[in-house]
Amino acid sequence: MMAKSLLKRGIGVMLFAVGGLLAPLSVAQAGVDVPKLPPAKGASKCVEDTDFMRRNHMDLLKHHRDDTLRLGIRTTKHSLKGCVECHASEKTGSVAANKEDFCVACHSYASVKLDCWGCHATKPAQKSAQKPAGHPSAVSGSTRAGGDK
C-alpha cells in the first residue's frame, strides 16, 4: 500500500514538473503573429498542400538536391528554382531581400537560419537570350547566383 502511495506521488510530481516545463512554451507563442505571406504567383496551387510544405519543404529540397547533384536526375516538381519563381515578392522580386519576403518571413518566425542563398538565387531568372550549351546557367537555370540578395 505504501508503494502505491509513493508511485502516485512520484507520478504527480513528474506531471507537475512536465507541466511547468511546457507552460512557458505556450506563453512564448502568445501574441506572436504568424507571418502574412502574399499568395504565390504562377500555378493555381503549390506542388503540395500548405501544411505539408510547412512541415516538409526542407526534406523535399534536400532530396531534390541529392537526386540532382549525386544522381544527375533533374526534375522541376520540388526544385528551389520553382519555389523562387512562384514565391518571389512583387515588391522586391525576391524571396529573401527583406523581412516580409516569403522565405525570410517564415524562417524568422521559426528562428531557423537560411543557408540556401550563398549558392542559389533569391530572385527568379530573367527571361533573356539563350545561353550557350556549355554555360552553367544553361544547365542549372539561374540558381547559381552566389548571393544576389
N, C-alpha and C positions, 0 to 999 in steps of 0.2 A: 504494500500500500504506500509506503514511504517512497519507493522508487517511482511509482506513478505520479506522485505529487512533484517530485524533483523533475521528472520528464516534462510534465505540464508547465512547470515554472521555466524550465530551460527553453521550451518551445515559445512560450510567451515572451521571454527576454529576447530571443532571436528575432521574432516577428517585430517587436518594438524597435530593435536595432535596425533591421532592414527598412522598416517604415521611415525611420529617422534619416537613413541614407538616401532614400528615394524622394523624400519631401522637397529638398532643395531643387531637384530636377524640375518639378512642376512649377515651382516659384520662379526659377530662372527663365522659363519659357513664357511665363505670363507677361503680357504686354509687348512681346516682340512680334512685330508684323511679319507675316510671310511675304516674301518678295512678290511684287506685282510685275509680271512679265508681259510684254506685248505678245500678241498672237504671232505664230510663225507665219512666214510667207511661203509661197511655193505650193507644196502638196496640201490637199484639204485636211489631212491629218498626219501625225507623226508616224514613223515606221513601227512604233509600238505605242501602247496606251500610256498616258501620262504617269500614272502611279508606277507602272513597270519601269519606265525610263528614269524616274526619280531614284528608284532603288538600284537599278542595274546598268545604267548607261556606262559607268566606268568599266564594268566587266565586258560589255559589248565592245567598247572601244579597244580594250586590251586584247580581246580575242581577234578582232579585226586586224589590229596591228600585227599580232603574231602570225596570222594567216598571210598577210601581205609581205611582211619582212622575211619571215622564215620559210614560208612555203611558196611565195610568189603568186598567191591567189588574190586577185583584185576584184572586189565587188563594191557596190555602192550602198547597199542597204544600211549598214551600220558604220559608215565612214565618217570621220571627223569633218572632212570637207563638206559632206552633205549637211551635217549639223550646222556648220558655219553659214552655208548658203541659205538655209531656212531661218536661222535664228539671229542673224546679224541685225542690229538695231537700225531703224530708219534714220535716226538722228546721227549716230556715229558711224554707221556702216560696219560695225564690229560687234563681236560677242564679248570683248574684254577690254574696251577702251576706257570705260568708266564704271562706277559702282552700280549703275542702273542696267548695264548691258547683261544679256542673258546668262552667260556663264559666271561672271563675277558676282552678280546679284545672289544667285543661289549658293555659290561656294562661300561667299562672305557670310551669309545667313547660317550655313552649316559649319563654318570655321574650318574649311578644307582648302588646302593650298593647291592652286592650279600649277601644273608643270608642263602643260602642253605647248605653251606659246614660245618657248625657247627655239623650237624647231618648226612649229606649224603656224600658218597664217591665222590671224584673228578676223580677217575680212575675206569675203568671197573673192574669188579670182575675177579679174576684169576680163570681159569678153574682148579679145583683141586678135591681132593677126595670128595665123597658125604658126606654132613653134616648129623648128626643125626637129626631125625624128630623134636626134641624139640629145636634145636639150632636156635637162632634168624635169622641167615642168611639163614637158610633153608626155612624160610617163606618169608623173605623180599629181597632175593637176597643178595647183599652185599652193600646195600645203606646206612646202618648204620655204618659209619666208624669213626664218631666223629673227623673230622679234619685230614684226611690223605692227606693233600695238598701236 
